[in-house]
Amino acid sequence: MNSAMNEPEADGTPEMGKQSIVLLESSEVLAMRHRLHELANVFTGVMIAGALLSQKLDVGSLRNYAIDICEGSERGGVLVRELRGQLLAACGELEAMREPGAIEAAQGEHGIL
C-alpha cells in the first residue's frame, strides 16, 4: 500500500482540504469491505442491546446512558456507511452498486451475507 499523508498543522492535526492518495490491491479492498461490514454488524448489535436496555430501565440517569449508547452506535453506523461509500467511489464501484441486486450479488460473491 502506498500513501501520501497530509502534513500536520502547528497543533498536530492534519490540514483540511488536502487529499491523501492510497493505492490498494483488489484483495485489500475486499478485506476492507468485509471489515466495514463486520463493524456495521457490531454497531447494529450494540444499538439493539442499548434499545432493549433503555426500554427496561426507569426514567433516570441509567436510562440516559442506554440512550447515549444507542445514539453512539447509530453515529458509528453512519460513519461506517460513509467510509464504505468513499471506498466504493474510490474504486469506481459506487455507480455499479446502485443497480438493482448488485449489492446482494457482490456480497454473495465474497461471502458477506
PyMOL commands that place a pseudoatom at each C-alpha (Angstrom):
pseudoatom trace, name=CA, resn=MET, resi=1, chain=A, elem=C, hetatm=0, pos=[0.000, 0.000, 0.000]
pseudoatom trace, name=CA, resn=ASN, resi=2, chain=A, elem=C, hetatm=0, pos=[1.382, 3.410, -0.970]
pseudoatom trace, name=CA, resn=SER, resi=3, chain=A, elem=C, hetatm=0, pos=[0.134, 6.574, 0.657]
pseudoatom trace, name=CA, resn=ALA, resi=4, chain=A, elem=C, hetatm=0, pos=[0.763, 10.289, 0.694]
pseudoatom trace, name=CA, resn=MET, resi=5, chain=A, elem=C, hetatm=0, pos=[-0.173, 11.668, 4.082]
pseudoatom trace, name=CA, resn=ASN, resi=6, chain=A, elem=C, hetatm=0, pos=[-1.254, 15.201, 4.962]
pseudoatom trace, name=CA, resn=GLU, resi=7, chain=A, elem=C, hetatm=0, pos=[1.343, 17.292, 6.727]
pseudoatom trace, name=CA, resn=PRO, resi=8, chain=A, elem=C, hetatm=0, pos=[0.195, 18.187, 10.253]
pseudoatom trace, name=CA, resn=GLU, resi=9, chain=A, elem=C, hetatm=0, pos=[-0.593, 21.764, 11.150]
pseudoatom trace, name=CA, resn=ALA, resi=10, chain=A, elem=C, hetatm=0, pos=[1.067, 23.503, 14.112]
pseudoatom trace, name=CA, resn=ASP, resi=11, chain=A, elem=C, hetatm=0, pos=[-1.449, 21.948, 16.523]
pseudoatom trace, name=CA, resn=GLY, resi=12, chain=A, elem=C, hetatm=0, pos=[-0.668, 18.442, 15.242]
pseudoatom trace, name=CA, resn=THR, resi=13, chain=A, elem=C, hetatm=0, pos=[-3.857, 17.886, 13.241]
pseudoatom trace, name=CA, resn=PRO, resi=14, chain=A, elem=C, hetatm=0, pos=[-3.738, 17.142, 9.504]
pseudoatom trace, name=CA, resn=GLU, resi=15, chain=A, elem=C, hetatm=0, pos=[-4.510, 20.058, 7.203]
pseudoatom trace, name=CA, resn=MET, resi=16, chain=A, elem=C, hetatm=0, pos=[-8.074, 20.039, 5.956]
pseudoatom trace, name=CA, resn=GLY, resi=17, chain=A, elem=C, hetatm=0, pos=[-8.749, 20.339, 2.257]
pseudoatom trace, name=CA, resn=LYS, resi=18, chain=A, elem=C, hetatm=0, pos=[-5.773, 18.313, 1.090]
pseudoatom trace, name=CA, resn=GLN, resi=19, chain=A, elem=C, hetatm=0, pos=[-6.393, 14.810, -0.132]
pseudoatom trace, name=CA, resn=SER, resi=20, chain=A, elem=C, hetatm=0, pos=[-4.358, 11.699, 0.541]
pseudoatom trace, name=CA, resn=ILE, resi=21, chain=A, elem=C, hetatm=0, pos=[-3.727, 9.062, -2.079]
pseudoatom trace, name=CA, resn=VAL, resi=22, chain=A, elem=C, hetatm=0, pos=[-3.859, 5.438, -1.015]
pseudoatom trace, name=CA, resn=LEU, resi=23, chain=A, elem=C, hetatm=0, pos=[-3.329, 2.633, -3.519]
pseudoatom trace, name=CA, resn=LEU, resi=24, chain=A, elem=C, hetatm=0, pos=[-4.879, -0.701, -2.599]
pseudoatom trace, name=CA, resn=GLU, resi=25, chain=A, elem=C, hetatm=0, pos=[-4.817, -4.085, -4.270]
pseudoatom trace, name=CA, resn=SER, resi=26, chain=A, elem=C, hetatm=0, pos=[-8.235, -5.594, -5.014]
pseudoatom trace, name=CA, resn=SER, resi=27, chain=A, elem=C, hetatm=0, pos=[-7.744, -8.148, -2.233]
pseudoatom trace, name=CA, resn=GLU, resi=28, chain=A, elem=C, hetatm=0, pos=[-7.103, -5.294, 0.222]
pseudoatom trace, name=CA, resn=VAL, resi=29, chain=A, elem=C, hetatm=0, pos=[-10.262, -3.519, -0.930]
pseudoatom trace, name=CA, resn=LEU, resi=30, chain=A, elem=C, hetatm=0, pos=[-12.280, -6.699, -0.408]
pseudoatom trace, name=CA, resn=ALA, resi=31, chain=A, elem=C, hetatm=0, pos=[-10.745, -7.138, 3.049]
pseudoatom trace, name=CA, resn=MET, resi=32, chain=A, elem=C, hetatm=0, pos=[-11.629, -3.543, 3.970]
pseudoatom trace, name=CA, resn=ARG, resi=33, chain=A, elem=C, hetatm=0, pos=[-15.181, -4.003, 2.715]
pseudoatom trace, name=CA, resn=HIS, resi=34, chain=A, elem=C, hetatm=0, pos=[-15.511, -7.144, 4.807]
pseudoatom trace, name=CA, resn=ARG, resi=35, chain=A, elem=C, hetatm=0, pos=[-14.142, -5.379, 7.915]
pseudoatom trace, name=CA, resn=LEU, resi=36, chain=A, elem=C, hetatm=0, pos=[-16.524, -2.471, 7.412]
pseudoatom trace, name=CA, resn=HIS, resi=37, chain=A, elem=C, hetatm=0, pos=[-19.403, -4.945, 7.086]
pseudoatom trace, name=CA, resn=GLU, resi=38, chain=A, elem=C, hetatm=0, pos=[-18.353, -6.666, 10.314]
pseudoatom trace, name=CA, resn=LEU, resi=39, chain=A, elem=C, hetatm=0, pos=[-18.014, -3.313, 12.084]
pseudoatom trace, name=CA, resn=ALA, resi=40, chain=A, elem=C, hetatm=0, pos=[-21.521, -2.380, 10.946]
pseudoatom trace, name=CA, resn=ASN, resi=41, chain=A, elem=C, hetatm=0, pos=[-22.749, -5.659, 12.475]
pseudoatom trace, name=CA, resn=VAL, resi=42, chain=A, elem=C, hetatm=0, pos=[-21.100, -4.734, 15.784]
pseudoatom trace, name=CA, resn=PHE, resi=43, chain=A, elem=C, hetatm=0, pos=[-22.787, -1.325, 15.821]
pseudoatom trace, name=CA, resn=THR, resi=44, chain=A, elem=C, hetatm=0, pos=[-26.136, -2.931, 14.996]
pseudoatom trace, name=CA, resn=GLY, resi=45, chain=A, elem=C, hetatm=0, pos=[-25.793, -5.351, 17.914]
pseudoatom trace, name=CA, resn=VAL, resi=46, chain=A, elem=C, hetatm=0, pos=[-24.857, -2.559, 20.321]
pseudoatom trace, name=CA, resn=MET, resi=47, chain=A, elem=C, hetatm=0, pos=[-27.760, -0.434, 19.056]
pseudoatom trace, name=CA, resn=ILE, resi=48, chain=A, elem=C, hetatm=0, pos=[-30.264, -3.266, 19.575]
pseudoatom trace, name=CA, resn=ALA, resi=49, chain=A, elem=C, hetatm=0, pos=[-28.931, -4.112, 23.035]
pseudoatom trace, name=CA, resn=GLY, resi=50, chain=A, elem=C, hetatm=0, pos=[-28.976, -0.440, 24.054]
pseudoatom trace, name=CA, resn=ALA, resi=51, chain=A, elem=C, hetatm=0, pos=[-32.555, -0.022, 22.850]
pseudoatom trace, name=CA, resn=LEU, resi=52, chain=A, elem=C, hetatm=0, pos=[-33.729, -3.119, 24.726]
pseudoatom trace, name=CA, resn=LEU, resi=53, chain=A, elem=C, hetatm=0, pos=[-31.924, -1.968, 27.850]
pseudoatom trace, name=CA, resn=SER, resi=54, chain=A, elem=C, hetatm=0, pos=[-33.398, 1.534, 27.660]
pseudoatom trace, name=CA, resn=GLN, resi=55, chain=A, elem=C, hetatm=0, pos=[-36.906, 0.042, 27.419]
pseudoatom trace, name=CA, resn=LYS, resi=56, chain=A, elem=C, hetatm=0, pos=[-36.390, -1.917, 30.643]
pseudoatom trace, name=CA, resn=LEU, resi=57, chain=A, elem=C, hetatm=0, pos=[-34.895, 0.926, 32.678]
pseudoatom trace, name=CA, resn=ASP, resi=58, chain=A, elem=C, hetatm=0, pos=[-36.922, 3.501, 34.552]
pseudoatom trace, name=CA, resn=VAL, resi=59, chain=A, elem=C, hetatm=0, pos=[-36.555, 7.125, 33.553]
pseudoatom trace, name=CA, resn=GLY, resi=60, chain=A, elem=C, hetatm=0, pos=[-33.303, 8.407, 35.021]
pseudoatom trace, name=CA, resn=SER, resi=61, chain=A, elem=C, hetatm=0, pos=[-29.581, 8.559, 34.538]
pseudoatom trace, name=CA, resn=LEU, resi=62, chain=A, elem=C, hetatm=0, pos=[-29.133, 4.846, 33.746]
pseudoatom trace, name=CA, resn=ARG, resi=63, chain=A, elem=C, hetatm=0, pos=[-31.737, 5.049, 31.010]
pseudoatom trace, name=CA, resn=ASN, resi=64, chain=A, elem=C, hetatm=0, pos=[-29.992, 8.139, 29.654]
pseudoatom trace, name=CA, resn=TYR, resi=65, chain=A, elem=C, hetatm=0, pos=[-26.751, 6.143, 29.438]
pseudoatom trace, name=CA, resn=ALA, resi=66, chain=A, elem=C, hetatm=0, pos=[-28.547, 3.432, 27.454]
pseudoatom trace, name=CA, resn=ILE, resi=67, chain=A, elem=C, hetatm=0, pos=[-29.936, 6.091, 25.108]
pseudoatom trace, name=CA, resn=ASP, resi=68, chain=A, elem=C, hetatm=0, pos=[-26.408, 7.512, 24.717]
pseudoatom trace, name=CA, resn=ILE, resi=69, chain=A, elem=C, hetatm=0, pos=[-25.224, 4.021, 23.735]
pseudoatom trace, name=CA, resn=CYS, resi=70, chain=A, elem=C, hetatm=0, pos=[-27.936, 3.864, 21.062]
pseudoatom trace, name=CA, resn=GLU, resi=71, chain=A, elem=C, hetatm=0, pos=[-27.064, 7.298, 19.710]
pseudoatom trace, name=CA, resn=GLY, resi=72, chain=A, elem=C, hetatm=0, pos=[-23.344, 6.492, 19.651]
pseudoatom trace, name=CA, resn=SER, resi=73, chain=A, elem=C, hetatm=0, pos=[-23.889, 3.228, 17.835]
pseudoatom trace, name=CA, resn=GLU, resi=74, chain=A, elem=C, hetatm=0, pos=[-26.129, 4.958, 15.288]
pseudoatom trace, name=CA, resn=ARG, resi=75, chain=A, elem=C, hetatm=0, pos=[-23.377, 7.523, 14.683]
pseudoatom trace, name=CA, resn=GLY, resi=76, chain=A, elem=C, hetatm=0, pos=[-20.841, 4.710, 14.310]
pseudoatom trace, name=CA, resn=GLY, resi=77, chain=A, elem=C, hetatm=0, pos=[-23.087, 3.044, 11.732]
pseudoatom trace, name=CA, resn=VAL, resi=78, chain=A, elem=C, hetatm=0, pos=[-23.334, 6.287, 9.764]
pseudoatom trace, name=CA, resn=LEU, resi=79, chain=A, elem=C, hetatm=0, pos=[-19.544, 6.628, 9.772]
pseudoatom trace, name=CA, resn=VAL, resi=80, chain=A, elem=C, hetatm=0, pos=[-19.149, 3.045, 8.540]
pseudoatom trace, name=CA, resn=ARG, resi=81, chain=A, elem=C, hetatm=0, pos=[-21.594, 3.699, 5.687]
pseudoatom trace, name=CA, resn=GLU, resi=82, chain=A, elem=C, hetatm=0, pos=[-19.728, 6.897, 4.770]
pseudoatom trace, name=CA, resn=LEU, resi=83, chain=A, elem=C, hetatm=0, pos=[-16.382, 5.079, 4.754]
pseudoatom trace, name=CA, resn=ARG, resi=84, chain=A, elem=C, hetatm=0, pos=[-17.833, 2.254, 2.668]
pseudoatom trace, name=CA, resn=GLY, resi=85, chain=A, elem=C, hetatm=0, pos=[-19.251, 4.749, 0.192]
pseudoatom trace, name=CA, resn=GLN, resi=86, chain=A, elem=C, hetatm=0, pos=[-15.903, 6.527, -0.070]
pseudoatom trace, name=CA, resn=LEU, resi=87, chain=A, elem=C, hetatm=0, pos=[-14.127, 3.215, -0.616]
pseudoatom trace, name=CA, resn=LEU, resi=88, chain=A, elem=C, hetatm=0, pos=[-16.595, 2.168, -3.314]
pseudoatom trace, name=CA, resn=ALA, resi=89, chain=A, elem=C, hetatm=0, pos=[-16.410, 5.570, -5.018]
pseudoatom trace, name=CA, resn=ALA, resi=90, chain=A, elem=C, hetatm=0, pos=[-12.606, 5.495, -4.982]
pseudoatom trace, name=CA, resn=CYS, resi=91, chain=A, elem=C, hetatm=0, pos=[-12.691, 2.053, -6.619]
pseudoatom trace, name=CA, resn=GLY, resi=92, chain=A, elem=C, hetatm=0, pos=[-15.258, 3.128, -9.195]
pseudoatom trace, name=CA, resn=GLU, resi=93, chain=A, elem=C, hetatm=0, pos=[-17.804, 0.677, -7.799]
pseudoatom trace, name=CA, resn=LEU, resi=94, chain=A, elem=C, hetatm=0, pos=[-20.298, 3.139, -6.341]
pseudoatom trace, name=CA, resn=GLU, resi=95, chain=A, elem=C, hetatm=0, pos=[-22.300, 3.604, -9.538]
pseudoatom trace, name=CA, resn=ALA, resi=96, chain=A, elem=C, hetatm=0, pos=[-22.282, -0.135, -10.246]
pseudoatom trace, name=CA, resn=MET, resi=97, chain=A, elem=C, hetatm=0, pos=[-23.595, -0.820, -6.730]
pseudoatom trace, name=CA, resn=ARG, resi=98, chain=A, elem=C, hetatm=0, pos=[-26.676, 1.304, -7.401]
pseudoatom trace, name=CA, resn=GLU, resi=99, chain=A, elem=C, hetatm=0, pos=[-28.013, -1.201, -9.921]
pseudoatom trace, name=CA, resn=PRO, resi=100, chain=A, elem=C, hetatm=0, pos=[-30.838, -3.394, -8.512]
pseudoatom trace, name=CA, resn=GLY, resi=101, chain=A, elem=C, hetatm=0, pos=[-29.488, -6.540, -6.893]
pseudoatom trace, name=CA, resn=ALA, resi=102, chain=A, elem=C, hetatm=0, pos=[-25.831, -5.545, -7.373]
pseudoatom trace, name=CA, resn=ILE, resi=103, chain=A, elem=C, hetatm=0, pos=[-25.064, -5.216, -3.668]
pseudoatom trace, name=CA, resn=GLU, resi=104, chain=A, elem=C, hetatm=0, pos=[-26.520, -8.621, -2.823]
pseudoatom trace, name=CA, resn=ALA, resi=105, chain=A, elem=C, hetatm=0, pos=[-24.668, -10.217, -5.733]
pseudoatom trace, name=CA, resn=ALA, resi=106, chain=A, elem=C, hetatm=0, pos=[-21.340, -8.689, -4.684]
pseudoatom trace, name=CA, resn=GLN, resi=107, chain=A, elem=C, hetatm=0, pos=[-21.842, -9.698, -1.061]
pseudoatom trace, name=CA, resn=GLY, resi=108, chain=A, elem=C, hetatm=0, pos=[-22.707, -13.255, -2.095]
pseudoatom trace, name=CA, resn=GLU, resi=109, chain=A, elem=C, hetatm=0, pos=[-19.582, -13.438, -4.257]
pseudoatom trace, name=CA, resn=HIS, resi=110, chain=A, elem=C, hetatm=0, pos=[-17.423, -12.561, -1.276]
pseudoatom trace, name=CA, resn=GLY, resi=111, chain=A, elem=C, hetatm=0, pos=[-19.314, -14.499, 1.391]
pseudoatom trace, name=CA, resn=ILE, resi=112, chain=A, elem=C, hetatm=0, pos=[-20.533, -11.372, 3.137]
pseudoatom trace, name=CA, resn=LEU, resi=113, chain=A, elem=C, hetatm=0, pos=[-24.235, -12.147, 3.544]
for i in range(1, 113): cmd.bond("trace and resi %d" % i, "trace and resi %d" % (i + 1))
show_as sticks, trace
zoom trace
